[in-house]
Amino acid sequence: MIAIQTKYLSPTNTKGARIKAFATNRPLNWGVTIPYDYSESHEMPHFRAVQALIKKHKLEWDLNNMRFGGIDNGYVFCFDKSIVKESM
């Protein structure tokens, strides 16, 4: 399964708030950080970071069926094609 985790990075003295997105089952350098856009809903900057990650690495992942859920400091995004089937 492909999972992309995002996390909120607090502002510092030199940088504003940011969102970092990284693919959890890919090499460590598969990450991207974008500025936090306060004009959008809370979830949307995290999704924008996912879009930036996919664009940066020229991935052909269809985001139309992406699902997400909240964690302590961000979100985890995954695809609905990753299904666990219960065996009987």
Backbone hydrogen bonds, N-H to C=O, Kabsch-Sander energy under -0.5 kcal/mol:
donor,donor_aa,acceptor,acceptor_aa,energy
3,A,1,M,-0.6
4,I,77,F,-2.8
5,Q,3,A,-0.5
5,Q,22,F,-2.7
6,T,75,Y,-3.0
7,K,20,K,-2.3
8,Y,73,N,-2.7
9,L,18,R,-3.3
10,S,8,Y,-0.5
12,T,15,K,-3.0
18,R,9,L,-2.4
19,I,34,I,-2.7
20,K,7,K,-2.7
21,A,32,V,-2.9
22,F,5,Q,-2.4
23,A,30,W,-1.7
24,T,3,A,-2.1
24,T,22,F,-0.6
25,N,3,A,-0.5
26,R,23,A,-1.2
30,W,27,P,-2.1
31,G,29,N,-1.8
32,V,21,A,-2.2
34,I,19,I,-2.6
36,Y,17,A,-2.6
38,Y,36,Y,-0.8
40,E,37,D,-1.2
46,H,43,E,-0.7
47,F,43,E,-1.8
48,R,44,M,-2.8
49,A,45,P,-1.6
50,V,46,H,-1.7
51,Q,47,F,-2.5
52,A,48,R,-2.3
53,L,49,A,-2.2
54,I,50,V,-2.3
55,K,51,Q,-2.4
56,K,52,A,-2.8
57,H,53,L,-1.8
58,K,55,K,-1.2
59,L,54,I,-2.4
63,L,61,W,-0.7
65,N,62,D,-0.5
66,M,63,L,-1.5
67,R,78,C,-3.4
69,G,76,V,-1.7
71,I,74,G,-2.4
74,G,71,I,-1.1
75,Y,6,T,-0.9
76,V,69,G,-2.3
77,F,4,I,-3.4
78,C,67,R,-2.5
79,F,2,I,-0.6
80,D,65,N,-1.3
82,S,79,F,-1.5
83,I,81,K,-1.3
85,K,83,I,-0.6
86,E,84,V,-0.5
